[in-house]
């Protein structure tokens, strides 16, 4: 237990006894949840808009090869950047704890290390661009014209890597400080530049697929520049930032080991999460193109619900992390309960809207009558996912805020095993119904595992007065 507690509490100095941690009382209200959740949800829901606009911009050129190359290129970067998403969620949890502990530097060291790591990983991605593209082409096996468009897109957009990862770290710092409105504005700024420039470069200047990629590069660079300037202004300028960091602090071995441990666990968790959805899609593909397309439509609708729940998870992340840093158990319990309550309200509401409006939405998303009919048949069991996957989303936020990265990693892997085992039994017997049933079991298993782990570990996060 002492080993776990040291691992979960980065604000504790090893030279001090655990009982020396002061308490900083604060209250948590529903308004505090929504102050973070609403702008975060708006920011998250804008993310798929960029891909939709890029697809529309290229799609209206009428070249299927160019469109296919862009879609595959976007998929490659989704996978590539998701492996570094720990820069946002890990930074947010650590910064929230620093805020709760009333650290006058407000998580500056955590942000600085994340920025250095993000720039390093981004430059490494650029250096490995050629073998990365070769591997992507080998795995995706596109046709010649699609491969050409994919290459054009990839070699331009790869230059956004350092800026994209800087933005991950910056968003983690803003959300960790509960500055959700600032995080939202940065995301909206990024998407505004990306969308506007993509349209201009593709249709105004006739640059084709490279134009869409270059618009993304500029959007990421502008957002990174604005975000860094806001951080500098918060601390009184670059000179003041340097004065706040003592020589050698950024190279603190204990902090660096902990950061890399957190990064490793969150990366494994992301890979397991992506693996589950990829396996679900692959099983649909094995049943034929109609089940594949119908499942993809339903799963995309589920992801829309997920963007709204991500806002609640973001609020849970910041408030529970702040409670751990403040060593104030009652605030943690209150944030836990309110996040679950509002998560349930959103899940039930959006699930009902999804079910009622499903026929219209599915009809809008596809004109293929077979796909429409197939998707409508599975709409009830798909819409129910809005309810069953809600606890896992909220627990993700709580575990990130309290930096219980080992629990997140192990819980995701264990629930993935449950998913695959249940699917192996149900899918041969019940086909696509069994596949969706296994998906429900995966969501429920994640929620139950995280609930059990939190019940065991929560007391160890706080010390008596």
N, C-alpha and C positions, 0 to 999 in steps of 0.2 A: 504493500500500500504506500509506504513513503516514496518508493521509486516512482509510482504512478503520479503522486501528488507533485513531485518535483518536475515531472515531465509536463504536467498540465498547467503549471503556474509560472509562466515566464517572468512575471514581475517580482517573484520572490528572490531575494539575494541569498545565495548559498551560505554566506557567513552569518546570517541571522536565523534565530530559531523561528519555526513556523508560527508560534504563538505571538510573535512580535508584529504580525501584520495588523495595521490599523484598520478600522472600519469607517467607511464613508457612506452614511445612510442616504438613500434617495428613494423616491416612490415611482412606480410605473403605472400609467393609466392607459386606457384605450386610445386616447389622443396621442400618446407617445408612440404607440404601435403604428397608427395611421400616418403620423408625421414622417415616418421612415418608409412605410410600406407603399403608400400611394405614389410618391415620386419614383421610388424604385421600380414599381410595377410599370409605370409609364415608360421609364427608360428601357426596361427589359422588353416590353412589347414592341418597341420601335426596331429592335434588332432584326427580326425577320423581314421588316419592310425593305431594308437595303437589298437583301437578296432578291426579293420580289421585284423591286424596281430594276435591278441589273438584268434579271431574266426578261422582264418586259422590254427594256431598252434594246437588248440584243435580239430578243424574239421578234420584235417588229421589223427587224432587217430581213426577216424571211429566210434566213440561212440556218437550217437544222444543225449543220456541222458546227457552226459558231456557237449556237445555243447549247449544244451538248458539251462542247469544250468548256464553256463558262460554268455550267452546272457541275461538271466533274471537278473543275478547278476550285470552285467554292467548297465542294465537299472535302477536297484535300486540305484546304486551309482550316476548315472546321475541325478536322481531326488533328492537324498539326498544332493549332493554337489551343485546343482543349487540353493538351498535355501540359501546357503552362498556365492553366487557369488557376492553379494553386497560388499564383502570385496575387490574385485578387482575394480569393476566399481566405487564404492563410494570413495575408496582411490585415484584412478586416478584423479577424478574431484577435490578433495580437494587439492591434491599435485600440480596439474596444476595451481590452483589459488595461491598457496603459491609461486610457481616459478614466476608467473607473478608479484606478489607483491614484489619480490626480498627479500623474507624471507631468511636470511642467513642460516637458518637451513633446508631449502629445503624440507619442509613437514615432518620433522623428527617426530614431535609429532603425526601427522596423521598416519604415518606408525607404530609408536610404539603402539598406541592404537589399530590399526587394527591387529597387530601381537598378542597382548595380547588377544583380542577378538577371533581371529582365533584359537589360542591354546586352549582357554577355550571351544569353541564350538566343536573342534575336540575331546577333552577328554570327553566331554559330549556324543558325538556320540558313543565313545567306551563304555562308561558306560551303554548306552541304547541299546547296540548291540542286546541283546536277545529279548527284546520286539519289536525292529525295524524289525528284521528278521521274528518274528512271524507275524507281521502285513503284511509284504511283501508276505509271503507264503499264508496268508489268502486271500489277494487281488488277487494274481496271480494264485493261485490254481494249482501249477505244479504237474505233476505225481511224483510218489515216487522217481524214479531214478534221475529225474531232480531236485527234491527238495534236494536230497543229494548233488548233485554237486553245487547247488545254495548255500547251507549252507557252504560247503567247501570253496567256493570262497569268500563268505561274511565274514566269521570269520577270514580269512587272510587279505583281503583287507581293512577291517575296521581300521586296525592299520596304514593305510596311512592317515587317516583323519586329524590329526594335521599338518602333512607335506603338505598335499594338500591345506589346508586353509592358511598356512604360505605362500605358493607359490602364492595364490590368492593375498594376501596383497603385497607381493614383486613385482608381476607383475604390480599391481596398482601403486606402487611407481615408478617403472622404466618407465612405459608408461606415467605417469603424468609428469615426467621430460623430456619427449620426447626421452628417451634412449631406443627406440624401438629395436635397434639392440641387445642390451644386453638382453632385454626381449625375443627376438627371439632365441638367443643362449641358454638361460636357458630352453626354451621349447624344443628345439632340443636336448639338453643334456638329459633332462628328458625322451623324447621319445626314444632316442638311448639306454639308459640303460634299459628302460622298454622292448623294443622290443628284444634286445640282450639277456637279462636275461630270458625273457619268453620262448624264443626258447630253451635256454640251460637247464632251469629247467624242461620244459615239455618233450623235446625230448632227451636231453642229460642225465638228471638225472631221468627221468620217474616220476616226481612229479604230473603230471596231472593238474587238474584245480587249486589246491593250488599253483602250480608253476607259473602259469600265474598271479595269484593275488600277489604272493610274489615279482615277478619282478616289478610290479607296485609300491609296497611299497618301494622297494629300489630306484627306479627311482625318486619317489617323495622326498624321504629323501635326496638323493644326490643333487637334484636341490635346495631344501630348504637350505642345508648346503652351497652350492656355492653362492646362492643368498644372504644369511645373511653375508657371508664373504665379498662380494662385497660392501654391504651397510656399513659394519664396515670399510673397507678400504677407502670408499668415505669420511667418517667423521674422519679418522685418528685413528681408533681403538675403541674398546669397552670403554676404559677409557675416550676418547674424547667425545664419545656419551653421557656417563653419565654426563660429565661436562657441556654439552650443555642443558641438561634438568634440569630445576630448581625444587627443592623439591615441590611436590604437583601438578605440571603441568599436569601430566598424570591423576590426579584425578579431574581435573577441571570440575565442575558440568555442566556448560553451554556447554562445548565442548562435554562432554559425552552424555548429553541429545540430542544434535544435531546429534551426530554420530548414536545413537540408533534410532532417528527419521528417518534419512537417510536410515539406515539399514532396518527398518520396511517397509518403502515405497517401496524400491527396491525389498524386498522379496515379497511383495504383487504383485508388477508388474511382477516378475518372475513367480509367481504362476498363474496369469491370462494368461500370455503368454503360459506357458506349458498347461494350461487348454484348451486353444483354439486349439492347435495342437492335444491334446489328444481327444478332442471332434470330430475333423475332422477325426481322425483315427477310432474312434468308429462308426461314421456314415458310413464310408466305410465298416467297418466290418458288419454292419447290412444289407448292400446290397449284401453281399456274399464274399467268399474268393477271387474270381478273382478281383472284384473292390478294395478290401482291399489291395491285393498285388500290383496291378497296381498303386494305389494312393501312396502306400509306396515308390515304385520305383521313381515316379515323385517327391514326396516330398523330398526324399533324394537328388535328383539332384538340387532341389531348395536350399537345405541347403548348397550345395557346392558353389553356387553363393553367398549365404549369408556369407560364410567365407571370400570371397574376399571383399564384401561390409563392413564387420566388420573392415577391415583395414582402409578404408576411414572414418568410424565412429570413429575409434580410433584417427585418425588425427584430426577430427573435435572436439573430446572431449578434447584433449590436447591443441589445439590452441585457442579454444573459452574459455576454462577455464583459460588459461594464460592471455587472453585479459581481462577477468573480474578481475583477480587479479591485472593486470597492469592498470586497469581503462582506457583502450584505446579502444574506440568504433570502430574506423576505422579498427583495426586489427580483431575485432570480425566480422564485416560486410564482410571483405575480406575472412576470414576463412570460414564463412557461405557460401558465393557464390562459392568459389573454391571447397569446399567439395561437394556441390550439383552438380556442373559442372562435376567433375571427377566421382562422383557417378553415374551420368546419363550415361557418356561414358562407364563405366564398365558394368552397367546394360544392356545397349543396346547391347554392344559387346558380353557379355556372354549369354544374352538371344538369340541372333542370333546363336551363336555357339551351344547352347543347342538345338535349334529347328532343325538346319541343321544336327547335329551329333546325334540327339535323337534316330533315328532308330538303329544306330549301338550300342550306349550306352545301350539302353534298351535290345537289343539282347544279349549283353554281360552280363548284370546283371541278366537275367532270361532266362531259356531255355523253359519255359512253353509257348506254342503258344497262349493259351487263354489270359494269362496275357500280353504277348507282344502286341497282337492285341488291347486289351482294353487300354493299356497305350498309344499306338500310336494314338488312336482315340482322346485322351484327351491331347496329347502333345502340340497342339497350345495354348490352354487356360492355360496350366501349365507353358509353357515357357514365356507367357506374364507376369507372376508373377514377373519375374526378373525386369521388369519396374515398376510395381505398388507398389512393396514393398520397392523400393530403398529410397524414401523420408523418410519413417518411420525409416530406419536404420540410415540415416544421422542425423535425428532429435534426435534419441536416443543418439548419440554421443554428440550433442550440449547440450542437456538437462542434461546429466551426467556431462559434463565439467563445466556447469554453476550451477550444483547441484540443479536443479529444480526438486527435487524428487517428490514433491506433484503433479506437472504437469504430470510427467511420470506415476505415479500411477493412477491418475484420468483419464488420457487419455487412458491408456491401458484398464481400466475397462469399460469406456464408449464405446470404439471401440469394445470390446468383446461383449457388449450388442447389438451393431449394427450387428456384425457378426451372433450372434445367432438368432436375429430377422429376418434378411434377409434370413438365411438358412431355418428358419421355413416356409418362404413363397416360396422360390425358389426350395428347394429340393423336396418337394412333387410333384411339377409341372414338374420339369425338371430333376429329379434324380441327377446323378453325375455331370452333367453340372451345375445344380443349386448349388451344394455343392462347386464346384470350383468358381462359380460366387460369392458366399457369402465370400469365402476366399479373393477374390479381393476387395470386399467391406470393409472387415476388414482392409486390408492394406491401402486402400485409406482413410478410416475414421481416422486411426491413424495419417497418414500424415497431413490431414486437421486440426485435432484437435490440433496437436502440432504446426502447422503453425499459427493458430489463437492465441494460447497461447503465442507463442514467440513474435508475433506482439504486444501484449498487455504488455508483461513483459520486453522486452529487454531494453527499455529506463531506467527502474528502476534499472538495473544492473550497471549503470555507473553514476558517479558524475561529475559535471563541474569542470574545473581546478580551 
